[in-house]
Amino acid sequence: MIVFENVTKRYQGGQPAVDALSMSIDKGAITVFVGPSGCGKTTSLRMINRMVEPSSGTITVAGRNVSQEPAARLRRSMGYVMQSSGLMPHRSVLDNIATVPRLNGVPKAAARKRAAELLDVVGLAPVLGKRYPSQLSGGQQQRVGVARALAADPPVLLMDEPFSAVDPVVRDELQQELLRLQRELAKTIVFVTHDIDEATVLGDKVAVFAVGGKLAQYAAPEEILRAPANDFVASFVGRDRGFRHLAFNAADAVRLHPVKMVQSAERTVADGGPGEWALVVDADGRPLGWSSPRDGTGLVPGGSLFHRGDTLRRALDAALSSPSGLGVAVDDDGRVAGVLKAAEVLALIEETRQNREERP
């Protein structure tokens, strides 16, 4: 879909910002450019829509040389989402989203109708369409930015660190929203980030750039975590890459155990017995927290929840974050399905690691 052929960008005769980049980006997939500051990842992204012109080499999109396309028309044919959302403060949310369709000659009423439809697509309430950017939260602004990029239904979506300015909780929500949209829309997305965790969560393939604009490794995220191409990639990914790799291993073999459940944290020692934790649930069997065996009173917040189909990383998170040491597993309706034990999860992780090392 997008092909770089020996592309170099050099500013004023200095060191290359991008050095002899050759790679092919798959159609309908998310490709993430990741690396430290000054490695050329944003420059590479911006050369795709000619916001930056290459010094040498060729970039083609769907077989067409981008240098032979009028820059303004090329940019309108692609969605673009930036870090700060880039919304026009004097225009309403609907009019911001309708910008590109209006530039492409779509009548105002039709463009606004399309904008209203996209509010729902990106998970925003219709009432927000009449507001101005300053009246939205940072996460809402970024959703509007994504909606604006999708307004003309472009086949290519360029995203330059779009979630880096929001807090971690909102960032996780936006990442999951992007994955949901991609399952529905199947765009060709090029996404820039400096965060290797974000890259491995989002990317179908990940391109790791080294300082000096060199492409250090280009592969599926699992391969980058399992087998870094060189010392730079291993260092950039970090020492805990083995833990990140757990995100690619299903926890289907994790055993679930029964657990004592009560509907009130105010239980007596006779009810639960000394030394026994009890899981506090609501009337529908959904977990609320734990009742401690130490004093038998008060609700102790639980850790993260585990769902069938989750990964080993999620299973370990659930077990280690639980005050009782027992990870809570829930079914599709959020009801307690049982608990899992950290020791058994760790044993399964070790078994998975050994099996992986034995592969040719």
LUMDREN-737873 format. One record per residue (C-alpha): residue number from 0; z, x, y. Coordinates in nm, 2 decimals. Layout:
N
SITE   i      w      u      v
SITE NUM      Z      X      Y
...
This chain:
360
SITE   i      w      u      v
SITE   0   0.00   0.00   0.00
SITE   1   0.11   0.27   0.25
SITE   2  -0.01   0.63   0.18
SITE   3   0.08   0.95   0.37
SITE   4  -0.16   1.23   0.31
SITE   5  -0.04   1.57   0.42
SITE   6   0.10   1.42   0.75
SITE   7   0.27   1.66   1.00
SITE   8   0.42   1.58   1.33
SITE   9   0.49   1.87   1.57
SITE  10   0.62   1.83   1.92
SITE  11   0.51   2.08   2.19
SITE  12   0.44   2.36   1.95
SITE  13   0.79   2.37   1.80
SITE  14   0.92   2.33   1.45
SITE  15   0.77   2.03   1.27
SITE  16   0.96   1.70   1.29
SITE  17   0.77   1.60   0.98
SITE  18   0.61   1.87   0.76
SITE  19   0.32   1.80   0.53
SITE  20   0.44   1.46   0.41
SITE  21   0.25   1.32   0.12
SITE  22   0.38   1.00  -0.05
SITE  23   0.27   0.66  -0.16
SITE  24   0.47   0.35  -0.08
SITE  25   0.45   0.06  -0.33
SITE  26   0.34  -0.29  -0.23
SITE  27   0.60  -0.56  -0.24
SITE  28   0.89  -0.32  -0.27
SITE  29   1.17  -0.18  -0.05
SITE  30   1.13   0.20   0.01
SITE  31   1.42   0.36   0.19
SITE  32   1.39   0.68   0.40
SITE  33   1.73   0.85   0.40
SITE  34   1.86   1.19   0.53
SITE  35   2.07   1.36   0.79
SITE  36   1.99   1.34   1.17
SITE  37   1.68   1.53   1.27
SITE  38   1.51   1.52   0.93
SITE  39   1.21   1.32   1.04
SITE  40   1.28   0.99   0.87
SITE  41   1.25   0.77   1.18
SITE  42   0.95   0.97   1.30
SITE  43   0.78   0.91   0.97
SITE  44   0.85   0.53   1.00
SITE  45   0.71   0.51   1.35
SITE  46   0.39   0.69   1.26
SITE  47   0.31   0.39   1.03
SITE  48   0.26   0.16   1.33
SITE  49   0.15   0.44   1.57
SITE  50   0.46   0.43   1.78
SITE  51   0.44   0.80   1.71
SITE  52   0.10   0.97   1.66
SITE  53   0.08   1.23   1.38
SITE  54  -0.04   1.58   1.47
SITE  55  -0.24   1.61   1.15
SITE  56  -0.29   1.42   0.82
SITE  57  -0.38   1.06   0.74
SITE  58  -0.18   0.74   0.70
SITE  59  -0.34   0.44   0.54
SITE  60  -0.21   0.09   0.51
SITE  61  -0.39  -0.13   0.24
SITE  62  -0.67   0.13   0.25
SITE  63  -0.72   0.13   0.62
SITE  64  -0.67   0.44   0.83
SITE  65  -0.41   0.34   1.09
SITE  66  -0.55   0.59   1.35
SITE  67  -0.87   0.38   1.36
SITE  68  -0.68   0.05   1.43
SITE  69  -0.60  -0.05   1.79
SITE  70  -0.23   0.04   1.84
SITE  71  -0.13  -0.30   1.98
SITE  72  -0.30  -0.50   1.71
SITE  73  -0.16  -0.27   1.44
SITE  74   0.19  -0.32   1.57
SITE  75   0.15  -0.70   1.59
SITE  76   0.04  -0.70   1.22
SITE  77   0.37  -0.55   1.11
SITE  78   0.73  -0.66   1.15
SITE  79   0.96  -0.42   1.32
SITE  80   1.35  -0.43   1.32
SITE  81   1.55  -0.17   1.52
SITE  82   1.91  -0.07   1.53
SITE  83   2.01  -0.27   1.84
SITE  84   1.80  -0.58   1.75
SITE  85   1.60  -0.53   2.07
SITE  86   1.62  -0.90   2.17
SITE  87   1.51  -1.00   2.52
SITE  88   1.83  -1.11   2.70
SITE  89   1.66  -1.37   2.93
SITE  90   1.50  -1.56   2.64
SITE  91   1.66  -1.80   2.40
SITE  92   1.69  -1.72   2.03
SITE  93   1.39  -1.95   1.95
SITE  94   1.17  -1.79   2.21
SITE  95   1.27  -1.44   2.10
SITE  96   1.17  -1.52   1.74
SITE  97   0.84  -1.68   1.87
SITE  98   0.74  -1.37   2.06
SITE  99   0.48  -1.22   1.82
SITE 100   0.32  -1.55   1.72
SITE 101   0.28  -1.63   2.10
SITE 102   0.12  -1.28   2.15
SITE 103  -0.12  -1.36   1.86
SITE 104  -0.23  -1.68   2.04
SITE 105  -0.02  -1.94   1.85
SITE 106   0.06  -2.24   2.07
SITE 107   0.41  -2.26   2.21
SITE 108   0.51  -2.57   2.01
SITE 109   0.38  -2.43   1.68
SITE 110   0.55  -2.09   1.75
SITE 111   0.88  -2.26   1.82
SITE 112   0.85  -2.47   1.51
SITE 113   0.80  -2.15   1.30
SITE 114   1.10  -1.99   1.48
SITE 115   1.32  -2.29   1.39
SITE 116   1.21  -2.26   1.03
SITE 117   1.30  -1.89   1.02
SITE 118   1.65  -1.96   1.15
SITE 119   1.72  -2.12   0.82
SITE 120   1.55  -1.85   0.62
SITE 121   1.78  -1.58   0.77
SITE 122   2.09  -1.79   0.73
SITE 123   2.15  -1.91   1.09
SITE 124   2.25  -2.26   1.20
SITE 125   1.98  -2.45   1.39
SITE 126   2.21  -2.49   1.69
SITE 127   2.19  -2.12   1.76
SITE 128   1.83  -2.15   1.85
SITE 129   1.91  -2.26   2.20
SITE 130   2.16  -1.98   2.27
SITE 131   2.09  -1.65   2.43
SITE 132   2.15  -1.31   2.26
SITE 133   2.47  -1.24   2.46
SITE 134   2.62  -1.55   2.30
SITE 135   2.57  -1.42   1.95
SITE 136   2.77  -1.18   1.74
SITE 137   2.62  -0.84   1.64
SITE 138   2.54  -0.97   1.29
SITE 139   2.38  -1.28   1.42
SITE 140   2.16  -1.08   1.66
SITE 141   2.04  -0.86   1.37
SITE 142   1.95  -1.18   1.18
SITE 143   1.75  -1.29   1.48
SITE 144   1.58  -0.96   1.48
SITE 145   1.48  -1.00   1.12
SITE 146   1.36  -1.35   1.19
SITE 147   1.14  -1.22   1.48
SITE 148   0.99  -0.95   1.26
SITE 149   0.90  -1.22   1.00
SITE 150   0.76  -1.47   1.25
SITE 151   0.40  -1.37   1.21
SITE 152   0.44  -1.34   0.83
SITE 153   0.34  -0.97   0.82
SITE 154   0.28  -0.80   0.49
SITE 155   0.47  -0.49   0.61
SITE 156   0.82  -0.48   0.75
SITE 157   0.95  -0.16   0.92
SITE 158   1.33  -0.14   0.96
SITE 159   1.48   0.15   1.16
SITE 160   1.86   0.17   1.08
SITE 161   1.89  -0.21   1.15
SITE 162   2.25  -0.25   1.02
SITE 163   2.41   0.07   1.14
SITE 164   2.57  -0.09   1.46
SITE 165   2.77  -0.36   1.28
SITE 166   3.10  -0.34   1.10
SITE 167   3.11  -0.27   0.72
SITE 168   3.18  -0.63   0.62
SITE 169   2.89  -0.77   0.82
SITE 170   2.67  -0.48   0.71
SITE 171   2.73  -0.57   0.34
SITE 172   2.64  -0.94   0.42
SITE 173   2.32  -0.83   0.59
SITE 174   2.22  -0.60   0.31
SITE 175   2.27  -0.89   0.06
SITE 176   2.07  -1.12   0.29
SITE 177   1.78  -0.87   0.30
SITE 178   1.78  -0.85  -0.08
SITE 179   1.77  -1.23  -0.10
SITE 180   1.48  -1.25   0.14
SITE 181   1.29  -0.98  -0.04
SITE 182   1.33  -1.18  -0.37
SITE 183   1.17  -1.48  -0.20
SITE 184   0.91  -1.31   0.02
SITE 185   0.82  -0.98  -0.16
SITE 186   0.73  -0.79   0.16
SITE 187   0.64  -0.42   0.17
SITE 188   0.96  -0.29   0.34
SITE 189   1.01   0.06   0.48
SITE 190   1.38   0.10   0.57
SITE 191   1.54   0.39   0.75
SITE 192   1.91   0.48   0.71
SITE 193   2.14   0.78   0.71
SITE 194   2.37   0.62   0.45
SITE 195   2.30   0.71   0.09
SITE 196   2.51   0.41  -0.03
SITE 197   2.29   0.17   0.17
SITE 198   1.98   0.35   0.04
SITE 199   2.08   0.31  -0.33
SITE 200   2.19  -0.06  -0.28
SITE 201   1.86  -0.16  -0.11
SITE 202   1.59   0.07  -0.23
SITE 203   1.35   0.02  -0.52
SITE 204   1.26   0.38  -0.44
SITE 205   1.44   0.63  -0.21
SITE 206   1.28   0.92  -0.02
SITE 207   1.54   1.18   0.07
SITE 208   1.43   1.39   0.37
SITE 209   1.57   1.74   0.44
SITE 210   1.62   1.90   0.79
SITE 211   1.28   2.03   0.90
SITE 212   1.09   1.71   0.80
SITE 213   1.05   1.81   0.43
SITE 214   1.05   1.54   0.16
SITE 215   1.32   1.67  -0.08
SITE 216   1.30   1.40  -0.35
SITE 217   1.12   1.06  -0.39
SITE 218   1.23   0.85  -0.68
SITE 219   1.42   0.54  -0.80
SITE 220   1.78   0.55  -0.67
SITE 221   1.92   0.58  -1.03
SITE 222   1.72   0.90  -1.08
SITE 223   1.83   1.05  -0.75
SITE 224   2.19   0.99  -0.85
SITE 225   2.15   1.10  -1.21
SITE 226   1.92   1.40  -1.15
SITE 227   1.91   1.54  -0.79
SITE 228   1.60   1.75  -0.75
SITE 229   1.78   2.04  -0.58
SITE 230   2.11   2.15  -0.42
SITE 231   2.03   1.98  -0.09
SITE 232   1.98   1.64  -0.25
SITE 233   2.30   1.69  -0.47
SITE 234   2.50   1.78  -0.16
SITE 235   2.36   1.49   0.05
SITE 236   2.42   1.24  -0.23
SITE 237   2.78   1.37  -0.26
SITE 238   3.03   1.46  -0.54
SITE 239   3.09   1.10  -0.62
SITE 240   2.73   1.03  -0.72
SITE 241   2.85   0.97  -1.08
SITE 242   3.06   0.68  -0.95
SITE 243   2.76   0.54  -0.75
SITE 244   2.55   0.57  -1.07
SITE 245   2.78   0.30  -1.23
SITE 246   2.61   0.05  -1.00
SITE 247   2.31   0.07  -1.24
SITE 248   2.50   0.01  -1.56
SITE 249   2.57  -0.35  -1.67
SITE 250   2.93  -0.42  -1.78
SITE 251   2.83  -0.68  -2.04
SITE 252   3.03  -0.50  -2.31
SITE 253   3.36  -0.52  -2.11
SITE 254   3.62  -0.72  -2.31
SITE 255   3.80  -1.01  -2.14
SITE 256   4.16  -1.09  -2.22
SITE 257   4.37  -1.40  -2.17
SITE 258   4.62  -1.40  -1.89
SITE 259   4.93  -1.59  -1.80
SITE 260   4.84  -1.84  -1.52
SITE 261   5.07  -2.04  -1.29
SITE 262   5.00  -2.27  -1.00
SITE 263   5.29  -2.14  -0.79
SITE 264   5.41  -1.79  -0.70
SITE 265   5.77  -1.94  -0.68
SITE 266   5.83  -1.90  -1.06
SITE 267   6.15  -1.80  -1.24
SITE 268   6.21  -1.51  -1.47
SITE 269   6.24  -1.76  -1.76
SITE 270   5.89  -1.89  -1.68
SITE 271   5.71  -1.56  -1.69
SITE 272   5.95  -1.33  -1.84
SITE 273   6.07  -0.99  -1.70
SITE 274   5.80  -0.73  -1.65
SITE 275   5.51  -0.98  -1.68
SITE 276   5.26  -1.04  -1.40
SITE 277   5.12  -1.40  -1.37
SITE 278   4.79  -1.50  -1.21
SITE 279   4.84  -1.77  -0.95
SITE 280   4.55  -2.02  -0.95
SITE 281   4.47  -2.35  -0.77
SITE 282   4.43  -2.69  -0.94
SITE 283   4.07  -2.60  -1.04
SITE 284   4.17  -2.27  -1.20
SITE 285   4.04  -2.05  -0.92
SITE 286   4.25  -1.73  -0.85
SITE 287   4.47  -1.72  -0.55
SITE 288   4.66  -1.40  -0.62
SITE 289   4.94  -1.26  -0.84
SITE 290   5.31  -1.33  -0.88
SITE 291   5.50  -1.01  -0.92
SITE 292   5.75  -0.96  -1.21
SITE 293   5.99  -0.77  -0.98
SITE 294   6.13  -1.06  -0.79
SITE 295   5.92  -1.35  -0.91
SITE 296   5.85  -1.48  -0.56
SITE 297   5.57  -1.45  -0.31
SITE 298   5.20  -1.43  -0.36
SITE 299   5.06  -1.08  -0.39
SITE 300   4.69  -1.06  -0.28
SITE 301   4.45  -0.99  -0.57
SITE 302   4.18  -0.73  -0.57
SITE 303   3.80  -0.78  -0.60
SITE 304   3.66  -1.03  -0.85
SITE 305   3.44  -0.95  -1.15
SITE 306   3.15  -1.18  -1.25
SITE 307   2.96  -1.17  -1.58
SITE 308   2.65  -0.97  -1.52
SITE 309   2.82  -0.74  -1.27
SITE 310   2.80  -0.36  -1.31
SITE 311   3.05  -0.11  -1.44
SITE 312   3.12  -0.01  -1.08
SITE 313   3.22  -0.37  -1.00
SITE 314   3.43  -0.39  -1.32
SITE 315   3.62  -0.07  -1.22
SITE 316   3.66  -0.19  -0.86
SITE 317   3.82  -0.51  -0.99
SITE 318   4.06  -0.33  -1.22
SITE 319   4.17  -0.06  -0.98
SITE 320   4.20  -0.29  -0.68
SITE 321   4.43  -0.54  -0.86
SITE 322   4.80  -0.50  -0.80
SITE 323   4.87  -0.58  -1.17
SITE 324   4.61  -0.33  -1.30
SITE 325   4.42  -0.62  -1.45
SITE 326   4.08  -0.71  -1.30
SITE 327   4.02  -1.08  -1.27
SITE 328   3.69  -1.21  -1.41
SITE 329   3.56  -1.55  -1.29
SITE 330   3.27  -1.77  -1.41
SITE 331   2.99  -1.91  -1.20
SITE 332   3.21  -2.17  -1.05
SITE 333   3.48  -1.92  -0.95
SITE 334   3.73  -2.02  -1.22
SITE 335   3.93  -1.76  -1.41
SITE 336   3.75  -1.65  -1.73
SITE 337   4.00  -1.38  -1.82
SITE 338   4.11  -1.03  -1.72
SITE 339   3.98  -0.69  -1.79
SITE 340   4.18  -0.37  -1.83
SITE 341   4.11  -0.04  -1.64
SITE 342   4.16   0.18  -1.95
SITE 343   3.89  -0.02  -2.14
SITE 344   3.65   0.00  -1.85
SITE 345   3.70   0.37  -1.82
SITE 346   3.64   0.41  -2.19
SITE 347   3.32   0.22  -2.16
SITE 348   3.21   0.43  -1.86
SITE 349   3.27   0.75  -2.07
SITE 350   3.07   0.61  -2.36
SITE 351   2.79   0.52  -2.12
SITE 352   2.80   0.87  -1.98
SITE 353   2.78   1.03  -2.32
SITE 354   2.49   0.81  -2.43
SITE 355   2.30   0.91  -2.11
SITE 356   2.36   1.28  -2.17
SITE 357   2.23   1.25  -2.53
SITE 358   1.90   1.10  -2.42
SITE 359   1.61   1.35  -2.44
